[in-house]
Amino acid sequence: MKLPLFTAAIVLLPLTLTQCVISESDLNQAVATANNSSNSYGQPLTSVNGQGTVIIMEGTRTVSTLRTASPNIEQTRFISEQNQIVVKSRGNHGPATVQLFNTRSGREEGTVMAYELANGGPAWAAGMAD
């Protein structure tokens, strides 16, 4: 009675093992999919200006979103090998604000009014004076 069960198990075992085989074409497709999904990593950072925001992008991936002091973005400039970005913004009228942000975290690291830069100021804000 146990012999037919043993025979059936021996016949079915090789059939179940064929499901564990990975063909070369399946492996190549998996590698291509992994490469396509990580295309945005390692690319230069770009900035996209919005109303009161600057979005830092790496390819198609959003790295961080910065909230500016005023809604109208006038100028942006990456510094420190794209680890930081300087943003000049102002309202519909009035003085402009110059801010320094960390591009990865989006954290504000410094701020100065643009009119104060006429008498000097931090090196990162150079060229942003009113």
C-alpha positions in Angstrom: 0.0 0.0 0.0 2.9 2.4 0.8 4.6 1.5 -2.5 2.1 3.4 -4.8 2.4 6.6 -2.7 6.2 6.4 -2.8 6.1 5.8 -6.6 3.8 8.8 -7.1 6.1 11.0 -5.0 9.1 10.0 -7.1 7.3 10.8 -10.3 6.0 14.2 -9.1 9.2 15.4 -7.4 11.1 16.2 -10.6 8.1 18.1 -12.0 8.0 20.4 -9.0 11.7 21.1 -9.1 11.5 22.5 -12.7 9.6 25.5 -11.2 12.8 26.5 -9.4 14.9 26.9 -12.5 15.7 30.5 -13.6 16.4 30.9 -17.3 19.0 33.3 -18.6 16.4 35.4 -20.3 14.4 35.7 -17.0 17.6 36.8 -15.3 18.4 39.4 -18.0 14.9 40.8 -17.8 15.1 41.1 -14.0 18.5 43.0 -14.3 17.0 45.3 -16.9 14.0 46.1 -14.7 16.2 46.8 -11.8 18.4 49.1 -13.9 15.4 51.0 -15.2 14.0 51.6 -11.8 17.2 53.1 -10.5 17.9 55.4 -13.5 17.2 58.5 -11.5 19.9 57.8 -8.9 23.3 59.4 -9.5 22.0 62.0 -11.9 22.7 65.7 -11.4 20.2 67.6 -9.2 17.7 70.0 -10.8 15.4 72.5 -9.3 11.8 73.1 -10.3 10.3 76.5 -9.1 6.7 76.7 -7.9 4.7 79.2 -6.1 6.6 79.5 -2.8 8.3 76.1 -3.3 11.4 74.8 -4.9 11.4 71.0 -5.7 14.8 69.3 -5.9 14.8 66.5 -8.4 17.3 63.8 -9.2 16.3 62.6 -12.6 12.5 61.9 -12.2 12.8 61.3 -8.4 11.8 64.1 -5.9 14.6 64.5 -3.4 13.1 67.3 -1.3 10.6 70.2 -1.3 11.8 73.6 0.0 9.4 76.2 1.4 10.6 79.7 0.5 10.0 82.9 2.6 8.0 84.5 -0.3 6.0 83.2 -3.1 7.8 84.5 -6.2 11.1 82.7 -6.9 13.5 85.0 -8.6 16.8 83.1 -8.7 18.3 79.8 -7.6 21.9 78.6 -7.5 23.4 75.2 -6.4 26.6 75.5 -4.4 28.8 73.1 -2.5 28.7 70.4 -5.2 24.9 70.5 -5.2 24.7 69.8 -1.5 23.1 73.2 -0.9 21.0 75.6 -2.9 20.6 79.4 -2.6 17.1 80.7 -3.3 16.1 84.4 -3.8 12.4 85.0 -3.4 10.1 88.0 -2.8 6.4 88.9 -2.6 4.5 90.9 -5.2 6.2 93.9 -3.8 8.7 94.6 -1.1 12.2 93.3 -0.2 13.6 89.9 -1.3 14.8 87.2 1.0 17.8 85.0 0.2 17.8 81.6 1.8 20.3 78.7 2.0 18.9 75.2 2.0 20.3 71.6 2.3 19.2 69.9 -1.0 18.9 66.4 0.5 16.9 67.2 3.7 15.2 70.5 2.6 16.3 72.1 5.9 16.9 75.9 5.8 20.5 76.6 6.9 20.6 80.4 6.6 18.6 83.4 5.6 19.4 87.1 4.8 17.5 90.0 3.4 18.7 90.8 -0.2 19.0 94.6 0.6 21.5 93.7 3.4 23.9 92.1 0.9 24.8 95.5 -0.7 27.1 96.0 2.3 28.5 92.4 2.2 27.1 89.3 3.7 27.6 85.6 3.8 29.7 84.1 0.9 26.9 81.8 -0.1 24.6 84.8 -0.9 27.1 86.6 -3.1 25.5 87.8 -6.3 21.9 87.9 -4.9 21.9 91.5 -3.7 19.2 94.0 -4.6 
